[in-house]
Structure formats: structure tokens, C-alpha cells
Amino acid sequence: MSKFIFVTGGIVSGIGKGITVASLGLLLKSRGLKVIPVKIDPYLNQDAGTMNPFQHGEVFVTDDGAETDLDLGHYERFIDQNLTQASNFTTGAVYQTVTAQERVGEFLGNTIQIIPHVTDEIKKRIKNASKGVDVVLVEIGGTVGDIEALPFIEAIRQLKQEINPSDFLCIHVVKIDYVYPSDEAKTKPIQQSVQMLRGLGLQPDFLICRCKRPITQEHRNKISLFTSVRQERIIQAIDAGSLYQIPINLEKEKLGTQICQFFGWKNKKVNLSQWQKIIGKIENPKATIRVAMVGKYLHHPDAYLSVVEALKHAAIQNLAKIEIIPVDSEKNNLQAVLKKIDAIVVPGGFGIRGIEGKITAIKYARENKIPFLGLCLGLQCAVIEFGRDVCRLKGANSTEFNPKTKYPIIDYLPEQRHIAKKGGTMRLGQYPAKLKPGSLAARLYFPSLSHVSRLQSIFERHRHRYEVNPKYHQILQKNGLIFSGISPNNFVFSRFARNKKLVEIIELPQKIHPYFIATQAHPEFKSRPNRAHPLFDGLIKTALK
Ligand code: GLN
């Protein structure tokens, strides 16, 4: 039987529940346990796909094409495990299932209610996720007290009655409050948040307390007395310099050991040596590097989360300290800003705003031989720039930005034109690409293979509607753009573009430019702190030279 760990948040949002769950997953996996994390999002969207990065941060994509909350990115990076759509569901998805069942007559005669129909569906999803694993780690989005989260908390309360109580553990993530202006630490919000959780029928077994300073014994006594959580299960999480330090800190605070004791697991030895190595590299950089990230969603700190993390991974791998300079593609001072940097990344995005700035930045990178990496929209902008400035197709554009352009160099495929719905209809999830032997891409992805045998396939995750228009393949190539990754013919699991060769990776010859490469995919989703993605690694390596 699997163990169930539920993680709720108290007081305010944004205190690091996602990182806590990711860290806990790592601590358990490092003890040889098989874990699966699940994130529950209490909003009515069916998935994160239609949500604006300005509001919610990036949309993360899994191999199987789920558009998910960004916490899944933390889980994948920390636990080093590819997740599926089973690891994220929303209120919207739960209601959709229940109401669809009602329409086909599954509950015939009954009144459909939140209890038991909605809560049953929630429990079913959690139990399904737990199959074949030692621990299922469930994070409930939002904060206890939100109306939206009530059915989920209720489902968890019920689930406790259905399973062996010793397989059930509840963690509440809270923060010490520091009053203004004395900066005195206060525990009252923690006490009240636990009271609220208790009012809903859940008593936390552990508290994880975010804090600026170590929690005093006096405060620990008080928290324990008011919340009935044992002292040794009150885990302090002091602000850390790097995200990747957090699992090590929580391990020092004995979170993993205490959880094993709770479940009666003896002699589970922990091995965090790989992770220690990462921290060692972060703490001992040999060089500093400045990378410009040219985008428009710069006001939300997490809008480009996976790109930022992938850049950090590459810096860690190359023993460099990285400074990521967010560059607003809607401002006019681009060239001045770009003068002082070592590499340029143009990440993904939607809509016309900021496009011309991205194209200007790419032109600057191409002409000044600045290492450049384009991601999804970044590839599309690089193709537009090349079309306009090298192929002399004046006004070339994507039909996303100018439906009437004379040269629709980026466009829908004919088979996509009938698609009217916005949700879940992009080219999503993992797709293969064949790499061109001898290309920069082939050398980056397969550094150990000999020159001739580099005709290899790769898989990367996608999330886009538009493609390089096949009508322009020839002219682009004739003018010197290399298509170093092409989708293979007849890949069976694609509903798009069967029998069509789509451009997956472009590059400039290395004679002309030291590092100019862009991909239609989102390689940032597959980068890991201990295994930087080859395209990011190549960017940082070249920039360091
Ligand atoms: N807007 C572009 C498209 O839909 C690129 C999307 C992206 O960068 N993820 O094709």
C-alpha cells in the first residue's frame, strides 16, 4: 500500500509549497523510495494552457502534452523524473468529468453534489496516481481558507477514513511573521492557520515554517502547544541563497528522517551526494557570465522559470556564475543593453507585442556573432529575421502577427486551419527530430558519437501552433540557413503534419557564427540541475570562450 502525503499552505500564498514538495520528493527518492508528486490547482480552467504567464507564471509541458502548473517543473528538476498528465489536475477538470458523467446518465436519478460526487472524483484521481509507488505527494494549490480549495480539503479528510490511518500524513507549510517595524517574530498567524485547517477536519502532522532566522526554543514551544504538532516535527525552512540548497537544508532539519519514522521505515539511508556536488559547483564559480533574456513577460518573476533554471544548470555545469539580464523587447534601448552581454536567449511567447524588438535583438546577435539560442517563438523570430535581412523577403512575417503579410514565412499548416478552440489544441508534448550529421545540433546532442554516425533522433517537448512554412524551406536553405533538425516522416503519434517534414532546429554554419541555433521546441523543460540541456550548455560554453 502506498503512503499518502498531503501538503497544504497556510497564511499567504507564495511561500514555497511547490519547492517544499519537490525537495521532499528528492529526499524520499534519495532514500530509494518510488515517489509521484501531484499538484491540485483549485481553479476552474481545465488546465494551465489558456492562462496568461503575466498572472500565473510559465505553463509547464510534460512529455505527454499536458499543459500544467509550473510546480511540475520544480518536481521534475528536483526529483529528476518525467511526469505525466496524472500529476496535475484542476477543479475545472474534476467538474468536467463529473458533469460529463451526469450527461451520459451515470448517476441516473441522483442529485449531483460536491459531496460525494466531486469529492469521489478527487479521491479517485489521487488513488489512481498512487498505483505502483511508495509515496504519493499531493500539493493543494492556494491557501487554506480559500473557498476554491474546500472540496479538495474535504476529499482529503474523507480519504483519511478510507485508507490505513498510518499511511496518511499531512504537512502544513506556513511562515513566521515579522512585525513592522521592530522585526519581532510572531507565531500567531501559524496558530490561526492550523485552527482553520482543523476546522475543516485536518490536523497537520508536520509544520514546515518559512523563516528569516532560526526559530527560538520559546517560539517552537508555543507553536507546538497551540497546534498539537510535536516539536521535532516543526521543521524550520530558513531563506536559502539558492533554490537548490533547500533540500539540503530540509535534510539537515531532519525532515526526511522524521517522515521515515512517522511511517515506521527503519534504516533508510539517504544518498544526496549528486545534489551536494551541484551545491559545491554553485558555491565555487570560476567565471561570471551575463546572458540577456529578451522577452515581454518580464514583470512576473516566474514567467520564464524553466528557461532561467536551464540557463542556471548550464552555468553550474560550466562552473560559471550567471547573471540573467531581463531585456524588455518592447523598449527602444535594446542595442545599448545588448552591448554589454555575453549571450542572448529569445524565449517562447504569444502575440505581436514585443516581436520587432526580439527580431532586432536576433539581428544584433547574428551580425555581431553573439552566441544566440532561440526557443520556439525565438526560432520563429530568427527565421523571420533571416527571411527579411538575408533572403530579402521584405516584410516577411508570421501570420500570427500579420495575417496579410506578403511572405508568410511562419504559418499554420493547412490541416490546422479548421481548429477553432484555443484550449489543448496546439502541437503539444514530445515530438521527435532527426539531426543533420555534422551539424552543430548533432555535435551538441551526441558529443561522443563519431562524425558520420550522428544521424540521430532526439525528442523534445513542444507547445505552439505555428511552423516554418514549408513553401519557404528552399529559399531559406539556399541562402545559408541550416535545418539541422527535421521531423521524421510518418511519425505515428502525431495528429499534426503526418508525412510532412517540419523544421525543428535551425542554425548558421559555424564558419559564419560561433553559436547561432534555435529550436521549435522547449528544451528548457528537460534540463536538470545535474544534467544541463545540451543547447543551453553549448550557449554558455561558447559564451565563456
Ligand atoms: N506563438 C508561437 C506559436 O504559437 C510560439 C509559441 C511558443 O513560443 N511557445 O507557434
Boltz pocket constraint, residues with backbone or C-beta under 6 A from the ligand:
constraints:
  - pocket:
      binder: B
      contacts: [[A, 347], [A, 348], [A, 349], [A, 350], [A, 351], [A, 375], [A, 376], [A, 377], [A, 378], [A, 380], [A, 400], [A, 463], [A, 464], [A, 465], [A, 466], [A, 467]]
      max_distance: 6.0
